[in-house]
Amino acid sequence: MRSKQVFAAAALGVVILLLSACGSKDGGASGSKPQADGPALYRNYCISCHGGGLQDVQGPNLEHVGSRLSEEQIVRQITQGGGGMPSFKVSIRQEDIQTLAQWLAAMK
């Protein structure tokens, strides 16, 4: 009898652990997670190719990207990719893409 109780408790613990890992990446439908700012999004998604100072590492230099591209063009580039850049439409939330593009468009 005791072994059945231990097994049931262990199984319940595993179920609880698995269910706790099922939350959505963006904080759930309630939207309780605060939206990240441009610099934080850049550090998370862009720095490995565009460098810590927006300079060219693998991708193009972004120091003055707002002088070359509009916010809408930057959103399109991040979302669709192209020219060696991968698409981020699946891996970055649309509102975060917009925040990142707004921040980058200000780089003039």
Secondary structure, 3 states (H helix, E strand, C coil): CHHHHHHHHHHHHHHHHHHHCCCCCCCCCCCCCCCCCHHHHHHHHCHHHHCCCCCCCCCCCCCCHHHHCCHHHHHHHHHHCECCECCCCCCCCHHHHHHHHHHHHCCC
